[in-house]
Amino acid sequence: MKLIQQAQIITKGNATEAMDVLFDETQIIKIAKHIDPALAEEVIAAEHKVLLPGLIDVHAHLREPGYAHKETIKSGTAAAAHGGFTTIMAMPNVIPYPDNTETMRAYLEKIKQDALVHVLPYACITKAEASKELSDMEGLSAMGIHAFSDDGVGVATADMMQCAMRKCREVDGIIVAHTEDMRYRLPKACMHEGIRSKELGLTGIPSACEYVQLQRDLKLAAETGCRYHVCHMSAQESVEALRKAKAEGLDVSGEVTAHHLLLNETAVENPNHKMNPPLRREEDRQALIQGLLDGTIDMIANDHAPHSEEEKSRGMEQAPFGIVALETAFPLLYTRFVAQEKIFTLEQLVTWMSEAAAKRFRMERKGALKEGYAADFILVDLDSVKRIDKQEFYSMGKNTPFDGVACKGFVVKTFVDGICVYDNREGLLK
């Protein structure tokens, strides 16, 4: 057994209390004001740092297999450990697509071999994310895969999505949708259609590209009774649609990324500000914040999307969409919204980045610091200030708009199944 001594644990809001935590590789055994150190084989001094449940990200792109020049399972999960994420859900837009049991079995074996944190892979909704034929939801569900996504693209037709939802409900799964109606996205469109796109002379992507398909999906969720989750919400109209669906009693949920909470369209300067969906109006950003606060939006996700520096150097129109986020999300959000603007409490932020995801995606014994829960947690320094340095990332992707930003809230230690996998003094330990 191991013992963390005098770690600050959240009691309510921003308040914390010094507690000891006894644990082993299977669970948190005891949390108390004082625990006899003689019970432990190893004693870890918390040094006044805050102990939080391991963060959970339901939206990450690990790129491997198929795109290992961008990221690998090993490098992506190292980035997760560095950023405090002990469980991540990997999107299925890899090659080969995990749309059948044979491919998924090989994928799970690769994850088991290389991952430094827990990785729960999504299966595709449709074969090869082509919106033509359903994946083997029944067989995949029997393997323990219950979340299905075609992230990177929207399911193209209402008929196919309705078919997917019916089958998904049969297997008691959840549809996780990237909503994008390509009728609204013109060639070379690369940012939000608004003031800044006009200033830069670039083709924009209107908000309708996202919310029209979301409105379609919510109607289908009402018809089929399928559990449904919408990815990376960016538009005010999307928030309004989800709010209405929840008021009607639908079993639906949504996520927002750190970058859509932090930035709006006026920040766009180069391809490191190019992501899909794009940074939108300030009114949209404020709607997303309010959506979190009033419970319309359930959680914060990353949409960690690494690319090579060469790919991101091709200019706004030709560079791929996406930025890396696993190593920057918590310090950026804590610094801006808890420490500076005081819009969120620490307790709220941690709930949106851990417990909410665990509950929605039915992850047992995760998302909270409780006796009997998995020993997945992080020690965080909420006081020291340092600048984000992309050269210190464990991710192969350095594509971030936040390089050089001063933050608090960096991770000191990350524990997965009771084992310290990252230490800020020693680096990766696994």
URHURA-V459646 format. One line per field, one symbol per residue. ss: DSSP state (~ for helix, > for strand, _ for the rest). phi: phi as a letter, one per 30 degrees, with the letter a starting at -180 (. if undefined). psi: psi as a letter, one per 20 degrees, with the letter a starting at -180 (. if undefined). A space follows every 10 residues. Layout:
ss->???
phi->???
psi->???
This chain:
ss->_>>>>>>>>> >>__>>>>>> >>>____>>> >>____~~~_ _>>>>____> >>>_>>>>>> >_________ __~~~~~~~~ ~~~_>>>>>> __________ ~~~~~~~~~~ ~~~~___>>> >_>__>~~~_ ___>__~~~~ ~~____>>>_ _______~~~ ~~~~~~~~~~ ___>>>>___ _~~~______ >>__~~~~~~ ___>>__~~~ ~~~~~~~~~~ ~~~~__>>>> _____~~~~~ ~~~~~~~___ _>>>>>>~~~ ~~__~~~___ ~~~_______ _~~~~~~~~~ ~~~_____>> >__>>___~~ ~~________ __>_____~~ ~~~~~~~~~~ _____~~~~~ ~~~~~~~~~~ __________ ______>>>> >____>>__~ ~~________ _____>>__> >>>>>>__>> >>>___>>__
phi->.bbcchddcd caicdbbdbc bcabdcadda badbbedddc dbccddhidc cbdedbccab ccicdjbddc abeddddddd ddcjccbbcc dcdbbdddcb dddddddddd dedcdcbdbc ddcddcehhc icbdddeddd dddjcbcbbc ejbdddbddd ddddddddde chcbdccdca cddccdeidb addaeddddd icdccdeeec ddddeedddd dddciddbbc dgdbcedddd ddedddddjd dbaabbdedd dcbbedddba ddccbbdddc ddddeddddd dddcidccac bchebdbddd ddcdjedcdd dkbdbecbed ddddddccdc dhdccddded edcbdddedd chcdhbjacb djdedcabcb cccdcbcdbd dcdddddcdb dcejddbcjd dcbbcbhicd cbbdccidcb
psi->qqppplqppp gpdjqrppqq opraihrpgq prhppoiiiq hppppiljrp pqqpqppjnq oihpqhliig qrhghhhggg ghijoipqpp qjmrpqpmjr hgghghghgg ghhiqirppo qqqqgqpkki khpqrmhggh hhijoippqk qhqqphqhgg hgggggghhh jlappopooo oihiorpjpi rqobghhghi kqproqhhhg hghggghhgh hghhjqpqpp qmpiqghggg ghggghhijq mqrrqqrghh hhqahiiphr iijororrpb rhhgghhggh hghjjgphrp rhlonqrqhg gijjrghhqq qqrqihiigg hggggghggf ikhqrggggh ghjfgggggh jlopkqjqnq pirqlorqpp ojgqprqpoh iiqhqhpjnq jjpipprrkq pgqpppljpo ippihibpj.
